[in-house]
Amino acid sequence: MDDIPRHYPVMLAESLEYLAIRPDGRYLDCTCGLGGHTAAIAARLTAGGKVISCDRDAQSLEFAQRNIAELHDRIEFRQANFSEIAESNLDGLIADLGVSRYQLTSAERGFSFMAEGPLDMRMDQSRGMTAADLLNHSAEKAIADWLYQYGEERRARKIAGAIVRARPIRSTLHLAGVVERAAPRTGPLHPATRTFMALRMVVNREQEELDALLERAPRMMRPGGRIVIISFMSLEDRKVKESFRELKRTGQALILTKKPLTPGAQEVRENPPSRSAKLRSVEIVNHQPNVNEEQESHGHTGSEANAHNGPYGQCAYIQSAKPHRQSLAQRTGARRRRREHGGRGGGGRGRRRHVRIAGTAQRLHLLLLEEDR
């Protein structure tokens, strides 16, 4: 912990431009990381301004506090998930949804297959299940669905089967080898890339946490406050885009970025991982009840409102979460039924036609169709 990792805050100039920093404003950095965006905001504040800087990773917060020690009087550091943040009267909010270079290059964190390490992947290492726990104790179908839904991995079933046969999965390189043998490389992307990304998202409940942030953020802002979100995956960017469009439709916000901003050529050269970043921003125009007010009106405190998550909320998540996309089995079954009934539009008509068949023929057809499923 003696050496502070080098840090490149993604799209820093664009973030500051769209936040439109007020010297006496109140700002929230939901993803402190190593403190790049937080430091840049704090440096533009006077004594009356404040940045609340949150992160679920305790090690990242420790590094950030050391990185920007000279600005501590304007910064309040907190360890928190998106779903645990409850602020009000903010002038600006920023969230950088990417994994930091420090996390990816620290073998002991288990985020990457570039070096041997424990298969952990937890951003908050004080609670929750590790990636190894999930892979070694989950059903094959659940693993396949995670890989398909979150990693958009087309070979999800084959990879999931190989993982189950190779259990117990011991380390990052063990998992990468299992995936590569099951689904050999077909392009520049390593075969295990999507698997590692999907597992990280499941372990940290990233999609659920993003949903919580998008739902809470508008209510934490004062009129004229701005929200800036930087995403790195199409799944996340779609959520942000749809949420911002809904805010515009309901008259709560103005969209400041009609199309997402992307990093310039120079930034990509200096920091290649930034190449997939997309920045979107809105300005809140109508005041909404903030999170604290709503919880008080229902007789709940912040901790009570989140009590159902628990320190090991992933266990409940595995059993009850609704998929963000159709499962692999659902997609495969739909394609099979379309082929049987002649094209995309024929499934419904074919089904209605066959239901009219009477007696034994009808029962036989439905039985065969059920077995084929």
Steps between C-alpha positions, in 0.01 A plus 500: 500500500805728492492576128202704383383375157504740210153620409339633182154650563298421189363793294592746774468820296161397361376399845589837650346686207163325538500521880545880467666524843380774735770607751260469794312198367430160648611203289492121515757272340336157517813318381800652675750243373845649553357851526556653156155650440458582870829696510417697185161602641638586844776716346230722347311551825533771761475448875119487471501214249505126571557172314358180644715222354370144524634161401427144603872409482674581829848472348413748226372747760822466695707575192275794409538660842877481466492627140310818583588564864542873435129534412352306792324804646267504197447124471298249703598138426250216550496129429160425346319325217276702268194359678629631833551861394234744622582867441301814420540846347792400278628730227665216315548124498753293308539122466782330308379142463828351382730273699818685595837405358618437857230235548570334165876485551492377862527123469375444855165663415418239234346731240739403218640185341829670417662359817439217743285599796202400715167513318353773721366794292326671793532877500412497869708216641335523841176336390332291234584190299814467290498400135641162602207451740253571221664274242554209736152499656261619227300300249632468146192675359546796733863538391403480132231766548745734676753466220236559234310783668788702644795398283297462178696178451355293213683185612362526853360145522820338384709707742263440792514125440879506494510700825273252679708202380824669614377589851634598742628808316810604694637825354483761225734314264323170567169657393658669196647167388169318539322764291768509230491123454120500481475800265825554308601847385332619179617863500714754682295470821615236748226234536477557877442877479120488495488230766708707742293811428172319561621344825620836630159650430320216681735497801457876552133521393603777265178518299283512813722768650487706179121472500497632857723794408293596195182488709644702791719755323229740375349524850835591650546804275393860542341674194780579256718219633676282246558126476799359307537125447788330321440138392719246325258225395203511265277342765571785742481772236155380392376525858637853537356612166155361574497650850596845372237482225235418759608800710460720191163347412363569847632857502754440777816566300661637187736274311833678450659233280278400209761238413754357745839668510808283446866561586721694262786342309764637735330357810469160335870504416595592857243275667391218263238351741299824458424422134161339577378776736171680430389810690138611535365795698170658603396811690219465754231766455226386740561432869414146606468376859847399609590157633503605867161670474340198337642256755384720788151528351478119505650470846831347386857602558765450234631183663149356539415575139794288387474232768359245257832497311692381805877461513475195272225614266640298210351180641146637465593648163595163355155364582273792422648747253312555177730481196568820309478303177331176406688198624698289255246218524213740425679642196588155365146372552353803323725448199405130482129581508540761226673246276225243561222742409663677209673827575498768770132585468369145464530373856172639626302414187640147495414449864141618450464278194619189682281564803199454273599139432256274682528186711804274498689694231490817709622327814781327309617824338506690829685216670768496230533878513543490880768228474686700234513797735 
